[in-house]
Amino acid sequence: LLKAAPIRGVEILHAFFISPRTHRDFFWVFVIRVFYYMGVSVQAFMLFYLSDVTLPLHMPHEHSTQVSAQYYTSLIALIGQCSACFVAVPLGKLSDRLGRKPLITFSCGCMATCYLCFCAAPPVWAVLSLGFLYGCGNGCFITVDYALAVEVLPNKDEAAKDLGIWGIAAFIGSTAGPIVCGPMLHVIGHRLEHDNQRGTAMSTADDEWPPSLADSPDSLASRTFGPHGSGELKYALRGYVAIMLIGAMYVMLAAYLLRYVKSKRVASSDA
């Protein structure tokens, strides 16, 4: 090991490179996974969606909206995980008969449907039901996408390395998604509610958020979260509609890009 030649940076980059010409199918499966996880990353905003939209509209008398939002977010996650477990094996076996593409398209369609339904600000029971459908779609995709990736590996002798590269796509998508959706939610859905002795009034465009560095500690403290704070940052439904629509667009784009996977090993998918 001490006498081995030093590893050059170019060699490291080459190890992570996927040629769209030489390994066309694997390249597109990688891109599909990136867009899929960009869509999945929208679920990171569910806590805020429940706190800002669902609970104030449909359960306005809840003692603590924030605590209730945390409870229902956990419940949605539990429902989604359980439903994903239930459908993973049956739908995986079904994909062995029908092919990978129909099942991946189905899963992306389920998740896009959920995002579109969230745009209508449904009641809590409907959100929980959509969580079940979302989990089914997610469980289906994760199962079948693994099988698809294995079938289009560039080199079976380097399967672990290639699957490692394929796995990086999830990290890229999970990182890129919030980078896009976070600023979009803030710009489109921004609003600042002020609670005072006379009641609650919506702020105008002249409200300053975030506070400037020149603000005094007392003025900053007055903007803290909580039932007794005089300022609370919330986001309007229009902001969540924007990120739900872009989430639906991401997952449907992932389904659309399947058309570029031409491997004979998944040819039955087109039947």
N, C-alpha and C positions, 0 to 999 in steps of 0.2 A: 504493500500500500504506500510505503514511503517513497518508493521509486516510481510510482505511477505518474503519468503525465498530468499536469493540472487541468482541471475542467474549465473550459472557456465559456464565457457568457453566451456566445453564439450557439454552442452545443446545447446549452440549457434551453434557450429559446426554440431551437429546432425540435427538441423533444416535445414541446407543447404545441408545435405547429400542426394544423390539420389542413392538408392540401385539398381545396375544393375540386380539383381536377383528378388527382390520383385516388382520393377517398371521398368521392362526392356524397355518397349516402351517409357516411359517418359525419361528415361536415354538416349536412342538413339536419340530422338528428340532434347534433350539438346545438345548432341555432334554434331548433324547435324547443328544446329544453330551456334555453335562455329566455325565450319569449313566454313560455309557460310559467316559469317562476317569476317573471316580472308581473304576470297577472296574479299569481298566488300571493305576491307580496302585499297586495291591497288589503288582505285580511289583517295586516298590522294596524289598520286604522279602525277596526271594528269597535274597539273600546270607546273611541271618541265618537264614532257614529251612533252608538247606543246612547252615550251620555248627552250628545248634542241634539239628536234628532228623534230616535225611537222613544225613549223614556219620557222626555218632555212633552211629546205629542200624545202618547197613548197611556202613559202612567204618570201624569203630572203631580199626583199627590204622594208619590214615593217620598219616604222620609229623607233619604240621601240618594240623589241621582247617581253620584259617583260610585258609591258602594254597590248600588243595584246594577250599574253598568259593568262593574267588575264581576259580579255574580253571574250575570247573563252571558258575558263574554266567555267565562270559564265553562258555562253550561253548553254554549254553542260549540266550543272547542271539544268538549267531551262527546257531544252528539256526533260531531264530524269525524272524530277519531274512531268511534265505535262503528259508525256506518261504513267507514273506509275498510275496517277490518272484516266486516261481514261480506262485502262485495269483492274483496281483492281476489280470493281464490276462485269463486264461481266465474267472475268476468275474465280472469286470467285463462281459465280452461276454455271459456267461450272464444277467446281470441285465438286459441290454438286451432279452432275449427273455422272461424270466420276470417281470421287474419288480424293484423295489428291495427291497420288504419281505421276501420270502422269503429273499433272500441276507443281509440284515441280521439277520434272526431266526436264520438258520443260524450266522452268525459269533458272535453272542452266545451261542448254545447251545454252540458249541465251547469258548468261553472259560469259560463256567460249568461245563462238564464238567471242564475242567482244574482249576479251583479245587476242585471237589468231590473229585476224585481226590487232590489234594495233601493233603486232610484225612486220608487213610489212611496218610500217611507212606510212600509207595512207595519202592522202591530207586532207585539212581541211574539205571540204564538206563531205568526207567519215567519218571522225571522228565525225562530228555532226550527221550523219545518224546512226552511231554505238551508239551514245548517246541515240538516240530514242529506239533502240533495247535493250540497256542495261536497260533503264528505264522500258520497258515492262517486262523484266525478273525480275527486282527487285520488281516491283509492284505486279507481280503474286506471287512471293515467299512470300512476307510479308503478303499478304492476306491469302493464303492457309496455310502457316506455322502457323498462329494464329489458324485457324480452326483445324489443326492437333494437336496442343498442347492442345487445349481444349478437344479434343476427347480422349486423352490419359492421362488426369490428374489422379494422384494417388488417390486423395480424393476430391470429389466434394464439401465437406463441408469445405475444406481448399483451395479452388480454387485460392483466391487472393495470398495466401502465395506461392503456387506452381507455379503460373504464374510469381510471382516475381523472384523465382529461375530460371525459364525458361528465363526470361528477362536478367538475369545476363550473360547468354551465349553470348549475343550480345556484352556486355562490354568486356568480355574475348577475344572474337574473334577480336574486333576492336583494342584492345591493343596488342595482340600477333602478328597480321598481320604485322604492321609496324616494330615491333621489329625484325622480320625476314627479311622483304623486304628492310628496310633501309640500314643495313650493306651490304646486297647482292648487292644493287644498287651501293653503294660506292666502294666495292671491285671489282666487275666485270666491272662496267661502268666508273670507275674513269678516269678523264683526266683533265688537267689544261691548259687552253689556255692563251698564253701571247701575248698581243698586244704591239708592239713597233713601232718606227718610220718607219721601213722598211716593216711593215705588220704584219700579224698574223702567228704564228708558233706553232705547237703542241709541248707540252713539252715532255721530255723523262722520263724514269722511275726514273731519278735522282732528279726530282722535289720533293720538300718537301711539303707535304700537309697532315695534317694541319701544320701550321707554329709552330716552337718550341718556347718555352718560352724565349729563348735567342734572338729571333729576335727583332730588334729595332722597335720603333713605326713607323718610316718612311717606313720600309720594310713591316710592317703589313698594313699600309695605302695603299701601292701600290697594295695590293691584294683585295681591296674592289670592290664591284659590281658597275656597272654603265657604261655609255658610255665612260667615261674618265679614268676608272681604268685600270691599267696595268696588272692585273691578274683577271681571272674570272673562278670560279669553275663550270664546266659543266660535264654532264655525257653522255657517248656514247650510241648509240642505243642498243648495246649488253647488257648493264645493264638493260635497260627497257624491253628488250626481256626476260631476266631472271625473272624479277618480274611479267611480264604478264603471263608467263608460269606457275609460281607457283600460281598465282591467279586463272588461269584456273584449275589447279590441285585441289586447295582447293574446288572450287564450284562443280566440278565433283565428288570429294570424298564425299561431302555432299549428292549429288544425289545417289551415290552408297550405302551409309549407310542406305538409306531408306529400303533396303531389310531386315534389322533387325527389322523393326517395324512390328509386327505381330498381332496387335490388331484386333479383329473381327469388331470393329467399323469403321475400314478403310479397311476392306477386299475388298470392291468394288473397291478400288484403284488398286488391282491386276487383275481385270477382263479384 
